[in-house]
Amino acid sequence: MRAIQVDEVGGPEVLREAEVDQPRPGPGEAVVEVAASGVNFLDVYHREGRYGLPLPFTPGAEGAGTVVDVGPGVDDVAVGDRVGWVEIPGTYAERAVVDSARLVPLPDDISFETAAAVLLQGMTAHYLVKDAYPVQGGDTVLVHAAAGGMGLLLTQLITHLGGRVIGTTSNAAKAEAAKRAGAAEVILSSAVDDLAAEVRRLNGGQGLPVVYDGVGAHTFDASLATLRTRGHLVLFGAASGAVPPVDPMRLAHGGSLTLIRPSLGDFIADRPELLRRAADVFAWVRSKALEITVTGRYPLSEAARAHGDLEARRTTGKLLLVPGAGV
């Protein structure tokens, strides 16, 4: 079968299409024919070597498709089931082996592309607004990169929960996308000298209770400066690079601030929690509280181009690899 292989860490050019052996399921595992795979910054971090995955590996940690084989002891799914999954590397391929306990059954009204576009980021958004900092009605919240795939979902959910979103984007077209998702105010980050001051101006001179920051190095200082006393910085990504080590006294001097660097895996640690979050995300999609925007579909052979587009911020919304495309 065809799969993307990473033999050495580096830039998008290390993503190489190869012919590999068909996977076989072991005990408790299922083989899934991949219909669509989400392209996420997590995949970039894996490709760059930030998480130290053993080489070689097949990237991709979010997918959806049909179960085509199961190993001994599997009773969570059966051949023919439509399923999705997250946080298990290997989705940039025509088939993938997945621990059956980590597979999410797909409702009939949720397509493969929708599942591959929403599960990882949707469940991430779920724990961010429900657990990392529970958004309350009336909260004004800063969302960085509000027109990206993750930013659009966060903006929609915060608005759905009664919050008011101030978003940052890199250009006017992305600002319009963020506003369509519900952002009350959008700041072009390249057009202001003091981002924190502009955020406070838009909030009546007051700091904010929370900032959701998936950008990292380029925004971290401004994010801290934006918070009110006892505010919360939720640092869930590092699209612009890792944040340098932080002196905890900065949090004290900023007004008894809190900083959390959460990871989805800790919020879907067992199957009941995984299924509960996925069910909530599907319900939000069904009710239109979440509108999923897929703006790029790439065949496996163009995985490097997908990563390049994602990292250069040439797109809004979600990008997918579709193994059956371009064959």
Secondary structure, DSSP 8 states (H G I E B T S, - for coil): -EEEEESS-SSGGGEEEEE-------TTEEEEEEEEEEE-HHHHHHHHTTT---SSB----EEEEEEEEE-TT--S--TT-EEEEES-S--SBSEEEEEGGG-EE--TTS-HHHHHHHHHHHHHHHHIIIIIS---TT-EEEETTTTBHHHHHHHHHHHHTT-EEEEEESSHHHHHHHHHTT-SEEEEGGG-S-HHHHHHHHTTT--EEEEEESS-TTTHHHHHHHEEEEEEEEE---TT-------THHHHHTTS-EEE---GGGGS-SHHHHHHHHHHHHHHHHTTSS---EEEEE-GGGHHHHHHHHHTT---BEEEE-TTTT-
